[in-house]
Amino acid sequence: MARGAERAFVTDAGLQRLRSAFKAVWWTTTGVAARGVADPERSRAFQFETPPPPRGAQRHGWMEAFRKDIEDVGAGLYPASEPLFADPVEALRAVSDFLRDAREVEARRRRNGGVEARAEEGADVYPAYYRQNFHYQSGGWFTRDSARRYEPQVEALFSGTAGAMRRRALSLLARAWRSRDQRGLKVVDLACGSGAFLRDLKGAFPRATVMGLDLSPAYTLEAKAMAEAPVIQANIERLPFADASLDGATCVYLFHELPPRLRPEIAAEIARVLKPGGVLALADSVQPADQPDLARLLEAFPAFFHEPYYESWCREDVPGLFGLAGLELVETDVAFLTKAWLFRKREVKRSGAS
Ligand SMILES: C[S@@+](CC[C@H](N)C(=O)[O-])C[C@H]1O[C@@H](n2cnc3c(N)ncnc32)[C@H](O)[C@@H]1O
């Protein structure tokens, strides 16, 4: 029995190692090809204040993200993920579409077209902060093509580590729920985008009720298909859940794209729907203090991608933000350019009998 379990442990970690190696090569090559096709403007007059990363620091951070992910799979926290060969034709189609679009993204970057998404059909009913071409991506959050292209764009940007970095949040949640009976647990991936993390969440907690939520109808459809899970189209500012109705929430790469004035309101809204003792696993960009050697990359990000609220995110007091909403920091983890935080909603103290 013990030997069998040991074999499964080795096999799964081995499988994840293989997949990580494949992803590293696939998405690094795709990123290089995209830069070749788009010929990004490098001469933009930009005076960096931070020094370039010390030799090897970027590679070290990148490899660490894969290493932590493989270790967590080996430890049985979540299953090996992202089967790459499931549909090779589709994988090639997605890459060629991404490469074709890379020139348009570069043209938008050069003309500083960060708000062109306002002209998309139906966009006028969404909040102004939402009607932007974050990362200069074609269609903003409004088109099905954008939703299909999102995951290749993110993976190429991070040379294949996006999934592994996001799963730092899954790692914290899986540790917190290790001894819990999953049946009856209800967890929502907020701002689930096109569904990659939602798929991982569902894989890690197959007996729980797992769903996604996103404001974009196009991304909602894509996430449903990718994760094969229910996805609600709604604004995180007004969550369609009753008070204290969820055991867990996850939220990945949203907060750096929110205007700073909205962050406290949204933190309070998430706290509202969590049960006392319920948890929020958050993942977002690291801040300069988390990865001082990589500070140049963080400085370059909003300069070369359309990220209007990123600088304020780099200064955000994250434990303070959620602490004010009644969520206490339990644990954090960092991998390459992503940090994960686990927060727990304070239990209601019962007053003693009088
Ligand atoms: C950078 S993407 C992150 C997607 C995904 N969580 C991931 O890990 O890649 C931001 C997502 O947040 C969604 N979003 C932004 N503002 C929102 C809001 N007010 N309510 C719900 N979703 C929102 C967008 O539609 C988009 O899918």
PDBQT file of the ligand as one rigid body, heavy atoms in Angstrom, charges set to zero:
ROOT
HETATM    1  C1  LIG A 401      -6.074  39.780 -15.977  1.00  0.00    +0.000 C 
HETATM    2  S1  LIG A 401      -7.547  38.877 -16.188  1.00  0.00    +0.000 S 
HETATM    3  C2  LIG A 401      -7.345  37.563 -15.012  1.00  0.00    +0.000 C 
HETATM    4  C3  LIG A 401      -8.053  36.338 -15.454  1.00  0.00    +0.000 C 
HETATM    5  C4  LIG A 401      -7.744  35.060 -14.694  1.00  0.00    +0.000 C 
HETATM    6  N1  LIG A 401      -8.152  35.140 -13.309  1.00  0.00    +0.000 N 
HETATM    7  C5  LIG A 401      -6.295  34.663 -14.790  1.00  0.00    +0.000 C 
HETATM    8  O1  LIG A 401      -5.791  34.066 -13.839  1.00  0.00    +0.000 OA
HETATM    9  O2  LIG A 401      -5.670  34.873 -15.823  1.00  0.00    +0.000 OA
HETATM   10  C6  LIG A 401      -8.754  39.890 -15.411  1.00  0.00    +0.000 C 
HETATM   11  C7  LIG A 401     -10.161  39.307 -15.516  1.00  0.00    +0.000 C 
HETATM   12  O3  LIG A 401     -10.944  40.029 -14.591  1.00  0.00    +0.000 OA
HETATM   13  C8  LIG A 401     -12.222  40.247 -15.148  1.00  0.00    +0.000 C 
HETATM   14  N2  LIG A 401     -12.775  41.425 -14.454  1.00  0.00    +0.000 N 
HETATM   15  C9  LIG A 401     -12.303  42.687 -14.424  1.00  0.00    +0.000 A 
HETATM   16  N3  LIG A 401     -13.099  43.491 -13.709  1.00  0.00    +0.000 NA
HETATM   17  C10 LIG A 401     -14.106  42.703 -13.258  1.00  0.00    +0.000 A 
HETATM   18  C11 LIG A 401     -15.249  42.929 -12.453  1.00  0.00    +0.000 A 
HETATM   19  N4  LIG A 401     -15.542  44.154 -11.998  1.00  0.00    +0.000 N 
HETATM   20  N5  LIG A 401     -16.069  41.905 -12.165  1.00  0.00    +0.000 NA
HETATM   21  C12 LIG A 401     -15.788  40.647 -12.621  1.00  0.00    +0.000 A 
HETATM   22  N6  LIG A 401     -14.732  40.368 -13.410  1.00  0.00    +0.000 NA
HETATM   23  C13 LIG A 401     -13.897  41.374 -13.719  1.00  0.00    +0.000 A 
HETATM   24  C14 LIG A 401     -11.949  40.458 -16.637  1.00  0.00    +0.000 C 
HETATM   25  O4  LIG A 401     -13.115  40.255 -17.403  1.00  0.00    +0.000 OA
HETATM   26  C15 LIG A 401     -10.836  39.457 -16.874  1.00  0.00    +0.000 C 
HETATM   27  O5  LIG A 401     -11.372  38.229 -17.275  1.00  0.00    +0.000 OA
ENDROOT
TORSDOF 0
